[in-house]
Amino acid sequence: MSAVNDTKFQPAVFFLTGILGQEDIHVWISIPFCLTYVTSIFGNSLILFIIKTDPNFHEPMYIFISMLAITDLGLTISTLPTTMGLFWFNSREISHDACFAQMFFISSLSFTESSVLLYMAFDRFVAICNPLRYASILTPPRIAKMGLVSLLRGVILVFPFPILLKQYRYCKDNILSHSYCLHQEVMTMACSDIRVNIIYGFFVTISSVGLDLLLILLSYVMILKTVLSIASHAERLKALNTCVSHVCVVLLFYLSGIGLSVIYRFRKNFSPWVEIVMGHVFLLVPPLLNPIVYSLKTKHIRIRIIRLFVK
């Protein structure tokens, strides 16, 4: 009898939400979302194409930029089907398994991107603080191993999440606040004891993203110390200018991620609109702006793009 009751109270699907209260104009709202997705995919694909086809870009810094572009493409594609399906066809239902799978890709790629940003900080640290050993430290085989480690770390750390979530019963309100599945929200839909999920999630976040951010800050402290010891003012500016793009990308990624975490931690104190906006900012804005930042601030990439379109 209890098994029947569990089945009765457990919904088979979650329901996604677009822009709250604006369901009648979802088709019009889909236009900026569609433009954002198209621009993100085109921009990151263009960066990858330029780096792959031009031998001059087969250097550590540009290889790390291509890793970032691949991760951003993955994040963009992982949310595109459910978001555009909801806006265009009002396809709100998503099964538990599909939701857990999407959540897995979003979380693992986010952790992977954090690792890549740390590697990029390390690249700038070696280039500025130890330039004579730059080529010997960041060799192609070592960079390939770093990329593989970052991907494996993201997959291994996130893998327990969908397994834990699958064990829970979902008898609460099954309406999600976004057009995709986020781990922070999905676990609150369960009526089971989710303390293990909360503790493990906190541990994973601190030991990966928190540690990455700390090491990035430490790298820039060492970079600033080295730059300030340079006598020439022009050389100081030149050295710092090579870090501007990376600093912008780091701020975009970590500020939006921290903002979203704070909102979910104190969601009762925030308007649902703030939650919706920050959710879309976290997953849509960095993949959109990262290729733009590197195109504008990295001279060689900018010149190559201009030559590609303007003869």
C-alpha beads as a LAMMPS data file, in Angstrom:
LAMMPS data file: protein, C-alpha beads

311 atoms
310 bonds

1 atom types
1 bond types

-500.0 500.0 xlo xhi
-500.0 500.0 ylo yhi
-500.0 500.0 zlo zhi

Masses

1 110.0

Atoms # bond

1 1 1 0.000 0.000 0.000
2 1 1 2.808 2.402 0.857
3 1 1 4.476 1.680 -2.498
4 1 1 1.241 2.647 -4.232
5 1 1 1.063 5.873 -2.250
6 1 1 4.722 6.706 -3.100
7 1 1 3.956 6.245 -6.797
8 1 1 0.811 8.288 -6.511
9 1 1 2.548 11.251 -4.898
10 1 1 5.674 11.184 -7.036
11 1 1 5.305 13.258 -10.232
12 1 1 6.822 11.699 -13.333
13 1 1 8.065 15.022 -14.711
14 1 1 9.233 18.487 -13.783
15 1 1 7.677 21.573 -15.369
16 1 1 10.019 24.246 -16.717
17 1 1 9.236 27.954 -16.504
18 1 1 10.068 30.697 -18.973
19 1 1 9.621 34.349 -18.036
20 1 1 7.184 34.419 -15.136
21 1 1 3.879 36.110 -15.982
22 1 1 4.864 36.725 -19.618
23 1 1 3.744 33.413 -21.120
24 1 1 1.570 35.156 -23.751
25 1 1 4.574 36.834 -25.374
26 1 1 7.092 33.989 -25.107
27 1 1 7.477 33.954 -28.886
28 1 1 8.654 37.576 -28.837
29 1 1 10.831 36.989 -25.775
30 1 1 12.470 34.116 -27.644
31 1 1 14.038 36.562 -30.134
32 1 1 16.767 37.942 -27.803
33 1 1 17.365 34.439 -26.433
34 1 1 17.725 33.074 -29.962
35 1 1 20.137 35.885 -30.886
36 1 1 22.146 35.184 -27.731
37 1 1 22.450 31.473 -28.549
38 1 1 23.337 32.111 -32.200
39 1 1 25.947 34.736 -31.259
40 1 1 27.474 32.482 -28.580
41 1 1 27.726 29.491 -30.919
42 1 1 29.057 31.580 -33.807
43 1 1 31.555 33.524 -31.669
44 1 1 33.033 30.499 -29.924
45 1 1 33.094 28.476 -33.165
46 1 1 34.896 31.352 -34.894
47 1 1 37.523 31.471 -32.137
48 1 1 38.052 27.705 -32.466
49 1 1 38.278 27.911 -36.266
50 1 1 40.894 30.679 -36.188
51 1 1 43.047 28.977 -33.557
52 1 1 42.874 25.593 -35.291
53 1 1 43.590 26.786 -38.844
54 1 1 46.341 29.324 -38.137
55 1 1 49.683 27.798 -36.973
56 1 1 50.621 31.128 -35.393
57 1 1 47.964 30.474 -32.727
58 1 1 49.277 27.043 -31.735
59 1 1 50.684 28.474 -28.516
60 1 1 49.700 27.767 -24.881
61 1 1 47.680 30.950 -24.355
62 1 1 45.553 30.369 -27.465
63 1 1 45.135 26.655 -26.730
64 1 1 43.656 27.579 -23.339
65 1 1 41.357 30.089 -25.071
66 1 1 40.171 27.288 -27.368
67 1 1 39.489 25.089 -24.292
68 1 1 37.387 27.905 -22.849
69 1 1 35.502 28.232 -26.151
70 1 1 34.759 24.469 -26.222
71 1 1 33.438 24.598 -22.648
72 1 1 31.259 27.631 -23.463
73 1 1 29.884 25.833 -26.527
74 1 1 28.988 22.863 -24.342
75 1 1 27.200 25.069 -21.802
76 1 1 25.293 26.853 -24.566
77 1 1 24.183 23.671 -26.304
78 1 1 23.191 21.980 -23.028
79 1 1 20.468 24.573 -22.297
80 1 1 19.428 25.466 -25.861
81 1 1 16.907 22.600 -26.521
82 1 1 14.786 23.116 -23.401
83 1 1 14.924 26.926 -23.477
84 1 1 13.957 27.357 -27.124
85 1 1 11.499 24.445 -26.949
86 1 1 9.702 26.209 -24.123
87 1 1 9.613 29.614 -25.814
88 1 1 8.687 28.348 -29.283
89 1 1 6.485 25.316 -28.596
90 1 1 5.519 25.770 -24.922
91 1 1 7.247 22.444 -24.216
92 1 1 7.370 22.646 -20.430
93 1 1 7.564 19.007 -19.389
94 1 1 10.909 17.344 -18.791
95 1 1 11.331 13.855 -17.379
96 1 1 13.382 13.236 -14.267
97 1 1 16.114 11.398 -16.184
98 1 1 16.369 14.128 -18.848
99 1 1 16.460 16.789 -16.131
100 1 1 19.200 14.988 -14.189
101 1 1 21.211 14.520 -17.396
102 1 1 20.965 18.228 -18.274
103 1 1 21.887 19.166 -14.714
104 1 1 24.917 16.858 -14.925
105 1 1 26.221 18.498 -18.116
106 1 1 25.657 22.033 -16.811
107 1 1 27.406 21.351 -13.488
108 1 1 30.324 19.337 -14.901
109 1 1 31.000 21.916 -17.636
110 1 1 30.841 24.733 -15.069
111 1 1 33.482 22.996 -12.927
112 1 1 35.548 22.337 -16.055
113 1 1 35.380 26.025 -17.027
114 1 1 36.596 26.969 -13.556
115 1 1 39.620 24.689 -14.071
116 1 1 40.342 26.211 -17.480
117 1 1 40.251 29.726 -16.008
118 1 1 42.783 28.581 -13.394
119 1 1 45.058 27.193 -16.134
120 1 1 44.808 30.500 -17.990
121 1 1 45.866 32.345 -14.831
122 1 1 48.806 29.943 -14.494
123 1 1 49.702 30.635 -18.142
124 1 1 49.837 34.381 -17.472
125 1 1 51.808 33.783 -14.263
126 1 1 54.499 31.753 -16.062
127 1 1 54.610 34.156 -19.039
128 1 1 55.197 37.202 -16.827
129 1 1 57.069 35.799 -13.811
130 1 1 59.199 33.154 -15.528
131 1 1 59.224 33.928 -19.275
132 1 1 62.486 32.085 -20.026
133 1 1 60.955 28.760 -18.975
134 1 1 57.536 29.419 -20.523
135 1 1 57.990 27.074 -23.497
136 1 1 59.554 24.313 -21.404
137 1 1 56.847 24.407 -18.715
138 1 1 53.737 24.672 -20.915
139 1 1 54.504 22.023 -23.520
140 1 1 51.707 20.683 -25.802
141 1 1 51.603 17.231 -24.098
142 1 1 51.370 18.880 -20.675
143 1 1 48.591 21.216 -21.843
144 1 1 46.669 18.231 -23.268
145 1 1 46.957 16.456 -19.890
146 1 1 45.751 19.593 -18.097
147 1 1 42.696 19.759 -20.341
148 1 1 41.927 16.083 -19.754
149 1 1 42.321 16.478 -15.984
150 1 1 39.953 19.470 -15.917
151 1 1 37.287 17.510 -17.827
152 1 1 37.693 14.394 -15.668
153 1 1 37.560 16.465 -12.501
154 1 1 34.264 18.034 -13.550
155 1 1 32.740 14.667 -14.497
156 1 1 33.930 12.794 -11.381
157 1 1 32.881 15.515 -8.922
158 1 1 29.386 15.907 -10.429
159 1 1 28.696 12.223 -11.156
160 1 1 27.251 11.493 -7.657
161 1 1 24.662 14.297 -7.957
162 1 1 22.239 12.636 -10.422
163 1 1 22.685 9.291 -8.621
164 1 1 21.701 10.878 -5.293
165 1 1 18.811 12.814 -6.822
166 1 1 17.461 9.691 -8.477
167 1 1 17.084 8.017 -5.070
168 1 1 14.821 10.762 -3.702
169 1 1 11.024 10.948 -3.778
170 1 1 9.529 14.062 -5.379
171 1 1 6.159 14.827 -3.828
172 1 1 6.485 18.604 -3.577
173 1 1 5.674 21.269 -6.154
174 1 1 7.471 20.118 -9.318
175 1 1 7.589 23.495 -11.105
176 1 1 11.146 24.727 -11.737
177 1 1 11.976 28.441 -11.921
178 1 1 14.044 28.262 -15.112
179 1 1 13.898 26.861 -18.625
180 1 1 16.540 24.283 -17.678
181 1 1 17.514 22.154 -14.654
182 1 1 19.908 23.468 -12.013
183 1 1 21.131 21.249 -9.197
184 1 1 20.505 23.899 -6.518
185 1 1 16.811 23.995 -7.406
186 1 1 16.135 20.390 -8.391
187 1 1 17.246 19.010 -5.009
188 1 1 14.772 21.327 -3.216
189 1 1 11.936 19.594 -5.091
190 1 1 12.572 16.382 -3.114
191 1 1 10.586 15.501 -0.011
192 1 1 13.336 13.124 1.165
193 1 1 16.238 14.010 3.443
194 1 1 18.719 15.871 1.194
195 1 1 21.391 16.605 3.799
196 1 1 23.906 14.317 2.068
197 1 1 23.362 16.223 -1.180
198 1 1 23.776 19.594 0.531
199 1 1 26.953 18.563 2.395
200 1 1 28.525 16.961 -0.657
201 1 1 27.570 19.935 -2.866
202 1 1 29.145 22.350 -0.386
203 1 1 32.313 20.232 -0.202
204 1 1 32.593 19.991 -4.001
205 1 1 32.059 23.724 -4.498
206 1 1 34.635 24.748 -1.894
207 1 1 37.244 22.162 -2.949
208 1 1 36.954 22.958 -6.665
209 1 1 35.534 26.370 -7.550
210 1 1 36.570 27.946 -4.246
211 1 1 40.107 26.558 -4.509
212 1 1 40.366 27.599 -8.174
213 1 1 39.356 31.168 -7.341
214 1 1 41.833 31.311 -4.450
215 1 1 44.681 30.103 -6.684
216 1 1 43.716 32.585 -9.409
217 1 1 43.865 35.439 -6.881
218 1 1 47.227 34.160 -5.641
219 1 1 48.536 34.041 -9.218
220 1 1 47.586 37.676 -9.784
221 1 1 49.173 38.727 -6.512
222 1 1 52.434 37.196 -7.762
223 1 1 51.929 38.774 -11.202
224 1 1 51.392 42.232 -9.684
225 1 1 54.465 41.796 -7.510
226 1 1 56.566 40.962 -10.585
227 1 1 55.058 43.728 -12.734
228 1 1 55.643 46.396 -10.079
229 1 1 59.319 45.444 -9.964
230 1 1 59.712 46.328 -13.666
231 1 1 61.420 49.678 -14.045
232 1 1 59.859 50.732 -17.349
233 1 1 56.322 52.113 -17.113
234 1 1 55.592 51.079 -20.698
235 1 1 56.705 47.495 -19.997
236 1 1 54.452 47.396 -16.923
237 1 1 51.419 48.398 -18.975
238 1 1 52.326 45.922 -21.696
239 1 1 52.562 43.066 -19.186
240 1 1 49.299 43.987 -17.462
241 1 1 47.511 44.396 -20.781
242 1 1 48.041 40.698 -21.538
243 1 1 45.958 39.894 -18.431
244 1 1 42.989 42.204 -19.060
245 1 1 40.981 39.705 -21.124
246 1 1 41.420 36.936 -18.587
247 1 1 40.476 39.191 -15.666
248 1 1 37.247 40.206 -17.457
249 1 1 36.346 36.560 -18.151
250 1 1 37.094 35.550 -14.540
251 1 1 34.877 38.349 -13.198
252 1 1 32.037 37.374 -15.559
253 1 1 32.126 33.715 -14.559
254 1 1 32.689 33.909 -10.804
255 1 1 30.529 36.955 -10.026
256 1 1 27.525 35.491 -11.851
257 1 1 28.095 32.069 -10.209
258 1 1 28.484 33.527 -6.709
259 1 1 25.438 35.747 -7.271
260 1 1 23.294 32.760 -8.258
261 1 1 24.500 30.737 -5.236
262 1 1 23.674 33.601 -2.855
263 1 1 20.196 33.929 -4.344
264 1 1 19.478 30.214 -3.847
265 1 1 20.872 30.359 -0.314
266 1 1 18.584 33.265 0.621
267 1 1 15.887 32.839 -2.049
268 1 1 13.065 33.774 0.346
269 1 1 14.518 37.288 0.557
270 1 1 14.668 37.797 -3.220
271 1 1 12.015 38.407 -5.835
272 1 1 11.392 35.501 -8.277
273 1 1 12.438 37.894 -11.041
274 1 1 15.929 38.240 -9.542
275 1 1 16.253 34.452 -9.455
276 1 1 15.132 34.138 -13.099
277 1 1 17.464 36.900 -14.327
278 1 1 20.526 35.611 -12.438
279 1 1 19.873 32.066 -13.642
280 1 1 19.970 33.181 -17.263
281 1 1 22.908 35.552 -16.678
282 1 1 25.016 32.732 -15.210
283 1 1 24.562 30.373 -18.169
284 1 1 24.042 32.733 -21.114
285 1 1 26.172 35.830 -20.551
286 1 1 29.709 34.332 -20.095
287 1 1 29.506 32.148 -23.268
288 1 1 28.191 35.198 -25.132
289 1 1 30.769 37.735 -23.924
290 1 1 33.901 35.558 -23.616
291 1 1 34.591 35.389 -27.390
292 1 1 33.755 39.091 -27.709
293 1 1 36.205 39.990 -24.918
294 1 1 39.018 37.946 -26.466
295 1 1 38.254 39.267 -29.952
296 1 1 38.443 42.881 -28.785
297 1 1 41.277 42.678 -26.259
298 1 1 43.623 40.140 -27.912
299 1 1 45.344 41.969 -30.750
300 1 1 46.343 38.951 -32.860
301 1 1 42.870 37.374 -32.722
302 1 1 41.282 40.717 -33.569
303 1 1 43.548 41.197 -36.591
304 1 1 42.899 37.645 -37.775
305 1 1 39.106 38.126 -37.554
306 1 1 39.324 41.406 -39.483
307 1 1 41.391 39.718 -42.188
308 1 1 38.893 36.876 -42.349
309 1 1 35.961 39.183 -43.148
310 1 1 37.625 42.212 -44.715
311 1 1 39.999 41.703 -47.634

Bonds

1 1 1 2
2 1 2 3
3 1 3 4
4 1 4 5
5 1 5 6
6 1 6 7
7 1 7 8
8 1 8 9
9 1 9 10
10 1 10 11
11 1 11 12
12 1 12 13
13 1 13 14
14 1 14 15
15 1 15 16
16 1 16 17
17 1 17 18
18 1 18 19
19 1 19 20
20 1 20 21
21 1 21 22
22 1 22 23
23 1 23 24
24 1 24 25
25 1 25 26
26 1 26 27
27 1 27 28
28 1 28 29
29 1 29 30
30 1 30 31
31 1 31 32
32 1 32 33
33 1 33 34
34 1 34 35
35 1 35 36
36 1 36 37
37 1 37 38
38 1 38 39
39 1 39 40
40 1 40 41
41 1 41 42
42 1 42 43
43 1 43 44
44 1 44 45
45 1 45 46
46 1 46 47
47 1 47 48
48 1 48 49
49 1 49 50
50 1 50 51
51 1 51 52
52 1 52 53
53 1 53 54
54 1 54 55
55 1 55 56
56 1 56 57
57 1 57 58
58 1 58 59
59 1 59 60
60 1 60 61
61 1 61 62
62 1 62 63
63 1 63 64
64 1 64 65
65 1 65 66
66 1 66 67
67 1 67 68
68 1 68 69
69 1 69 70
70 1 70 71
71 1 71 72
72 1 72 73
73 1 73 74
74 1 74 75
75 1 75 76
76 1 76 77
77 1 77 78
78 1 78 79
79 1 79 80
80 1 80 81
81 1 81 82
82 1 82 83
83 1 83 84
84 1 84 85
85 1 85 86
86 1 86 87
87 1 87 88
88 1 88 89
89 1 89 90
90 1 90 91
91 1 91 92
92 1 92 93
93 1 93 94
94 1 94 95
95 1 95 96
96 1 96 97
97 1 97 98
98 1 98 99
99 1 99 100
100 1 100 101
101 1 101 102
102 1 102 103
103 1 103 104
104 1 104 105
105 1 105 106
106 1 106 107
107 1 107 108
108 1 108 109
109 1 109 110
110 1 110 111
111 1 111 112
112 1 112 113
113 1 113 114
114 1 114 115
115 1 115 116
116 1 116 117
117 1 117 118
118 1 118 119
119 1 119 120
120 1 120 121
121 1 121 122
122 1 122 123
123 1 123 124
124 1 124 125
125 1 125 126
126 1 126 127
127 1 127 128
128 1 128 129
129 1 129 130
130 1 130 131
131 1 131 132
132 1 132 133
133 1 133 134
134 1 134 135
135 1 135 136
136 1 136 137
137 1 137 138
138 1 138 139
139 1 139 140
140 1 140 141
141 1 141 142
142 1 142 143
143 1 143 144
144 1 144 145
145 1 145 146
146 1 146 147
147 1 147 148
148 1 148 149
149 1 149 150
150 1 150 151
151 1 151 152
152 1 152 153
153 1 153 154
154 1 154 155
155 1 155 156
156 1 156 157
157 1 157 158
158 1 158 159
159 1 159 160
160 1 160 161
161 1 161 162
162 1 162 163
163 1 163 164
164 1 164 165
165 1 165 166
166 1 166 167
167 1 167 168
168 1 168 169
169 1 169 170
170 1 170 171
171 1 171 172
172 1 172 173
173 1 173 174
174 1 174 175
175 1 175 176
176 1 176 177
177 1 177 178
178 1 178 179
179 1 179 180
180 1 180 181
181 1 181 182
182 1 182 183
183 1 183 184
184 1 184 185
185 1 185 186
186 1 186 187
187 1 187 188
188 1 188 189
189 1 189 190
190 1 190 191
191 1 191 192
192 1 192 193
193 1 193 194
194 1 194 195
195 1 195 196
196 1 196 197
197 1 197 198
198 1 198 199
199 1 199 200
200 1 200 201
201 1 201 202
202 1 202 203
203 1 203 204
204 1 204 205
205 1 205 206
206 1 206 207
207 1 207 208
208 1 208 209
209 1 209 210
210 1 210 211
211 1 211 212
212 1 212 213
213 1 213 214
214 1 214 215
215 1 215 216
216 1 216 217
217 1 217 218
218 1 218 219
219 1 219 220
220 1 220 221
221 1 221 222
222 1 222 223
223 1 223 224
224 1 224 225
225 1 225 226
226 1 226 227
227 1 227 228
228 1 228 229
229 1 229 230
230 1 230 231
231 1 231 232
232 1 232 233
233 1 233 234
234 1 234 235
235 1 235 236
236 1 236 237
237 1 237 238
238 1 238 239
239 1 239 240
240 1 240 241
241 1 241 242
242 1 242 243
243 1 243 244
244 1 244 245
245 1 245 246
246 1 246 247
247 1 247 248
248 1 248 249
249 1 249 250
250 1 250 251
251 1 251 252
252 1 252 253
253 1 253 254
254 1 254 255
255 1 255 256
256 1 256 257
257 1 257 258
258 1 258 259
259 1 259 260
260 1 260 261
261 1 261 262
262 1 262 263
263 1 263 264
264 1 264 265
265 1 265 266
266 1 266 267
267 1 267 268
268 1 268 269
269 1 269 270
270 1 270 271
271 1 271 272
272 1 272 273
273 1 273 274
274 1 274 275
275 1 275 276
276 1 276 277
277 1 277 278
278 1 278 279
279 1 279 280
280 1 280 281
281 1 281 282
282 1 282 283
283 1 283 284
284 1 284 285
285 1 285 286
286 1 286 287
287 1 287 288
288 1 288 289
289 1 289 290
290 1 290 291
291 1 291 292
292 1 292 293
293 1 293 294
294 1 294 295
295 1 295 296
296 1 296 297
297 1 297 298
298 1 298 299
299 1 299 300
300 1 300 301
301 1 301 302
302 1 302 303
303 1 303 304
304 1 304 305
305 1 305 306
306 1 306 307
307 1 307 308
308 1 308 309
309 1 309 310
310 1 310 311
